[in-house]
């Protein structure tokens, strides 16, 4: 997914982000992180987060997982 800005949001789902190109600035639960090509991030359920492109061209992949799949429910 190529983005320049993804507004603050939260989900019941767990998200795994893989940074494929460029540099991203991620704000998760009011803490800022910089992620670059090759980095992976885990965003917990209900964590407030937003993403910004820190480079002209950024791309990432997102895997969303239902918590029940990893909690054995």
VMD Tcl script that draws the C-alpha trace (Angstrom):
set ca {
  {0.00 0.00 0.00}
  {1.42 3.41 -0.92}
  {0.35 6.23 1.38}
  {1.25 9.77 2.27}
  {-0.89 9.90 5.40}
  {-3.24 7.49 7.13}
  {-5.37 9.19 9.77}
  {-5.42 8.09 13.38}
  {-7.44 4.92 13.80}
  {-7.71 1.75 15.83}
  {-9.07 -1.74 15.21}
  {-9.92 -4.87 17.14}
  {-7.46 -6.56 14.75}
  {-3.73 -7.04 15.35}
  {-1.71 -5.48 12.52}
  {1.71 -6.44 11.25}
  {3.29 -3.85 8.95}
  {6.25 -4.63 6.69}
  {8.06 -1.60 5.25}
  {8.96 -2.42 1.64}
  {10.19 0.98 0.40}
  {11.14 4.32 1.89}
  {10.79 5.60 5.40}
  {7.59 5.89 7.44}
  {6.79 7.85 10.57}
  {4.33 5.97 12.77}
  {2.61 7.40 15.83}
  {1.26 4.58 18.00}
  {-0.41 5.34 21.34}
  {1.20 8.82 21.26}
  {4.74 7.46 20.78}
  {6.53 8.21 17.51}
  {8.59 5.63 15.62}
  {10.58 5.78 12.38}
  {10.46 2.62 10.26}
  {12.61 2.02 7.19}
  {12.82 -0.56 4.41}
  {12.97 -4.06 5.88}
  {11.43 -3.13 9.25}
  {8.36 -4.87 10.65}
  {5.99 -3.45 13.23}
  {3.38 -5.14 15.39}
  {0.39 -2.98 16.36}
  {-1.75 -4.42 19.15}
  {-5.54 -4.52 19.11}
  {-7.16 -1.19 19.92}
  {-3.84 0.72 19.73}
  {-4.41 4.17 18.31}
  {-2.06 4.69 15.36}
  {-1.40 6.86 12.32}
  {1.16 6.66 9.50}
  {3.01 9.34 7.55}
  {5.34 9.06 4.57}
  {8.76 10.32 5.58}
  {10.09 9.92 2.02}
  {8.66 10.87 -1.35}
  {7.94 7.21 -2.16}
  {6.90 4.80 0.60}
  {5.26 1.42 0.43}
  {4.22 -1.04 3.11}
  {2.24 -4.25 3.42}
  {-0.29 -4.89 6.17}
  {-1.40 -8.22 7.62}
  {-4.45 -7.95 9.87}
  {-5.09 -10.83 12.29}
  {-8.16 -11.47 14.42}
  {-7.05 -11.77 18.07}
  {-9.11 -14.97 18.43}
  {-6.70 -16.69 16.00}
  {-3.71 -16.16 18.29}
  {-5.47 -16.36 21.66}
  {-6.90 -19.85 21.11}
  {-10.50 -18.63 21.46}
}
mol new
graphics top color blue
foreach p $ca { graphics top sphere $p radius 0.5 }
foreach p [lrange $ca 0 end-1] q [lrange $ca 1 end] { graphics top cylinder $p $q radius 0.2 }
display resetview
